[in-house]
Amino acid sequence: MNGIIVYSELEETALGLLTKGRELASELNKPLSVVLLGDQAGDQAENTFAYGATQAFIADAPALTNFQASTYASALTQIMAQADADIILIGSTRRGRELAPRLAQKLSAGCVTDAISLCIKDNRLVVERRTLGGNTVSTKVITSRQQVIAVMPKLYEADPVTGGAGEVIPVSLELQGPTTRVLERRPKKAGTVNLEEAEVLVCVGRGLNDKGDLALIQSLADSVGGMLGCTRPISHEYHWLTEDQMVGLSGKEASPRLYLAIGISGQIQHTVGVMNAKVIVAINNDKNAPIFKIADYGIVGDLYQVVPKLIEKLRSEFGGSQPK
Ligand SMILES: Cc1cc2nc3c(=O)[nH]c(=O)nc-3n(C[C@H](O)[C@H](O)[C@H](O)COP(=O)(O)OP(=O)(O)OC[C@H]3O[C@@H](n4cnc5c(N)ncnc54)[C@H](O)[C@@H]3O)c2cc1C
């Protein structure tokens, strides 16, 4: 009868997709399953049932130990056939974005990556994604039988069901050996950040006069337990922060609970990276700055006056703890 299947290497993302998948599956009257791959994947099965999966397809094999997009695509192709799934929802993480088109190619399926909304209309899955450098949103309906949709992480919050239960289905896969070999693994350099994971993100732009003033913005980030990001001029023109910290079209996309924009004009190439932020706060001395059009709260003022007062207020209100 076909069905919807969910896969992400990140547990929280998979649970969020299951939560949305539940709604879609119920509207399309299809079963909802999950794929768990790799060592000890089976340990997560019970938890996925609590979020609406009624079947958990579990596979482990030496070829799955290190992520290789082509091997994982092959694994998912086989599991989709076994599950008789016609729609797969994947987290649009760095890995998910590599995986989705390869899987679609193997299945001869239509594919949408970086989806920002999913709904059912006239019994069909309708997907939205940003296009033209974030200037517009396009709406897609895939016409092939099978569909591969990579959904922006953190778009849907995981919400458990009461009394969820399901069946664990071990799958044996025929996988080719890896085409590349991992020679060495190195931890990221100290101080590197993963803004995609940020719950609170404080970004700074060209409103800052001097590299030394970054300490002020870092202090604000610390007082809200946030990570520090920036616009392109800060990382690529002035080289005050690293490329890893640039947010936007050619940088990182984040879905924080709180995004603070300090001295940032709000050009679309930057804001497209934080469109999924829950709450946006902007500080800018130009009341006509475009950032205020997307801000939930805006402070018109000189950041050199506003930020120290904000830090002082946050410290006196919350002490060392972070605001909720
Ligand atoms: C193909 C392409 C891709 C791009 N990709 C990205 C991307 O991924 N990420 C990105 O960030 N940019 C990207 N850009 C650049 C983008 O278009 C903007 O130029 C950039 O985001 C502007 O950065 P900004 O807001 O820091 O600077 P500005 O636009 O110069 O804005 C600075 C702001 O600070 C305010 N300000 C000045 N002084 C103060 C003060 N004392 N207190 C408070 N406010 C003050 C000003 O009013 C102004 O609004 C891209 C551009 C192109 C063409």
The ligand as a Gaussian input file, in Angstrom:
#p B3LYP/6-31G(d) Opt

LIG

0 1
 C       26.033000      35.666000      -4.358000
 C       26.120000      36.330000      -2.996000
 C       26.133000      35.537000      -1.889000
 C       26.193000      36.119000      -0.611000
 N       26.170000      35.302000       0.479000
 C       26.166000      35.871000       1.703000
 C       26.074000      35.050000       2.869000
 O       26.023000      33.822000       2.817000
 N       26.063000      35.665000       4.074000
 C       26.105000      37.026000       4.212000
 O       26.088000      37.531000       5.339000
 N       26.206000      37.811000       3.133000
 C       26.238000      37.274000       1.883000
 N       26.330000      38.084000       0.800000
 C       26.527000      39.535000       1.020000
 C       25.206000      40.240000       1.317000
 O       24.559000      40.589000       0.103000
 C       25.434000      41.530000       2.132000
 O       26.348000      42.346000       1.434000
 C       25.958000      41.297000       3.528000
 O       25.159000      40.342000       4.194000
 C       25.922000      42.610000       4.297000
 O       26.534000      42.436000       5.542000
 P       26.256000      43.432000       6.739000
 O       24.804000      43.439000       7.048000
 O       27.218000      43.068000       7.812000
 O       26.762000      44.833000       6.161000
 P       25.967000      46.103000       5.697000
 O       24.980000      45.769000       4.650000
 O       27.002000      47.120000       5.375000
 O       25.149000      46.556000       6.987000
 C       25.708000      47.081000       8.144000
 C       24.563000      47.568000       9.003000
 O       25.080000      48.011000      10.248000
 C       24.339000      49.138000      10.640000
 N       25.179000      49.890000      11.569000
 C       26.291000      50.651000      11.299000
 N       26.815000      51.143000      12.418000
 C       26.021000      50.719000      13.432000
 C       26.053000      50.933000      14.841000
 N       27.026000      51.624000      15.434000
 N       25.082000      50.368000      15.580000
 C       24.088000      49.637000      15.012000
 N       24.028000      49.398000      13.690000
 C       24.992000      49.935000      12.911000
 C       24.012000      49.883000       9.381000
 O       22.851000      50.680000       9.551000
 C       23.773000      48.728000       8.407000
 O       22.399000      48.391000       8.349000
 C       26.265000      37.527000      -0.471000
 C       26.240000      38.315000      -1.632000
 C       26.180000      37.745000      -2.862000
 C       26.148000      38.620000      -4.078000

